[in-house]
Amino acid sequence: MSRSGVCKEWSQGQLQSYELDLEQMEEEKQQAVDQYQAEVQRLNERWAKAATNVQKHLITAYKKDINVDVIGVGWTPFWYAVVSGQPVLLPALQG
């Protein structure tokens, strides 16, 4: 067999080997995707159940744990008026 024939056979063998490797990788990828989707579904179901379980707890703070850094007062003036027998609050400022 000539050198070119040997190289051609070797190249075809390599090509077939690479194609098999590629198929195996695609199968592994599909298995990983399926496993990921199954795990996501399982976690979603688990957290959906946990989200429906609601319990009330009374939490009280100690005075020593409360820090007031900033305090402010907001005020919007209104006029109290009676129009056609109906009490109405009218804004004192336009803007």
Secondary structure as a PSIPRED ss2 file (coil, helix, strand):
# PSIPRED VFORMAT (PSIPRED V4.0)

   1 M C   1.000  0.000  0.000
   2 S C   1.000  0.000  0.000
   3 R H   0.000  1.000  0.000
   4 S H   0.000  1.000  0.000
   5 G H   0.000  1.000  0.000
   6 V H   0.000  1.000  0.000
   7 C H   0.000  1.000  0.000
   8 K H   0.000  1.000  0.000
   9 E H   0.000  1.000  0.000
  10 W H   0.000  1.000  0.000
  11 S H   0.000  1.000  0.000
  12 Q H   0.000  1.000  0.000
  13 G H   0.000  1.000  0.000
  14 Q H   0.000  1.000  0.000
  15 L H   0.000  1.000  0.000
  16 Q H   0.000  1.000  0.000
  17 S H   0.000  1.000  0.000
  18 Y H   0.000  1.000  0.000
  19 E H   0.000  1.000  0.000
  20 L H   0.000  1.000  0.000
  21 D H   0.000  1.000  0.000
  22 L H   0.000  1.000  0.000
  23 E H   0.000  1.000  0.000
  24 Q H   0.000  1.000  0.000
  25 M H   0.000  1.000  0.000
  26 E H   0.000  1.000  0.000
  27 E H   0.000  1.000  0.000
  28 E H   0.000  1.000  0.000
  29 K H   0.000  1.000  0.000
  30 Q H   0.000  1.000  0.000
  31 Q H   0.000  1.000  0.000
  32 A H   0.000  1.000  0.000
  33 V H   0.000  1.000  0.000
  34 D H   0.000  1.000  0.000
  35 Q H   0.000  1.000  0.000
  36 Y H   0.000  1.000  0.000
  37 Q H   0.000  1.000  0.000
  38 A H   0.000  1.000  0.000
  39 E H   0.000  1.000  0.000
  40 V H   0.000  1.000  0.000
  41 Q H   0.000  1.000  0.000
  42 R H   0.000  1.000  0.000
  43 L H   0.000  1.000  0.000
  44 N H   0.000  1.000  0.000
  45 E H   0.000  1.000  0.000
  46 R H   0.000  1.000  0.000
  47 W H   0.000  1.000  0.000
  48 A H   0.000  1.000  0.000
  49 K H   0.000  1.000  0.000
  50 A H   0.000  1.000  0.000
  51 A H   0.000  1.000  0.000
  52 T H   0.000  1.000  0.000
  53 N C   1.000  0.000  0.000
  54 V C   1.000  0.000  0.000
  55 Q C   1.000  0.000  0.000
  56 K C   1.000  0.000  0.000
  57 H C   1.000  0.000  0.000
  58 L C   1.000  0.000  0.000
  59 I C   1.000  0.000  0.000
  60 T C   1.000  0.000  0.000
  61 A C   1.000  0.000  0.000
  62 Y C   1.000  0.000  0.000
  63 K H   0.000  1.000  0.000
  64 K H   0.000  1.000  0.000
  65 D H   0.000  1.000  0.000
  66 I C   1.000  0.000  0.000
  67 N C   1.000  0.000  0.000
  68 V C   1.000  0.000  0.000
  69 D C   1.000  0.000  0.000
  70 V C   1.000  0.000  0.000
  71 I C   1.000  0.000  0.000
  72 G C   1.000  0.000  0.000
  73 V C   1.000  0.000  0.000
  74 G C   1.000  0.000  0.000
  75 W C   1.000  0.000  0.000
  76 T C   1.000  0.000  0.000
  77 P C   1.000  0.000  0.000
  78 F E   0.000  0.000  1.000
  79 W E   0.000  0.000  1.000
  80 Y E   0.000  0.000  1.000
  81 A E   0.000  0.000  1.000
  82 V E   0.000  0.000  1.000
  83 V E   0.000  0.000  1.000
  84 S C   1.000  0.000  0.000
  85 G C   1.000  0.000  0.000
  86 Q E   0.000  0.000  1.000
  87 P E   0.000  0.000  1.000
  88 V E   0.000  0.000  1.000
  89 L E   0.000  0.000  1.000
  90 L E   0.000  0.000  1.000
  91 P E   0.000  0.000  1.000
  92 A C   1.000  0.000  0.000
  93 L C   1.000  0.000  0.000
  94 Q C   1.000  0.000  0.000
  95 G C   1.000  0.000  0.000
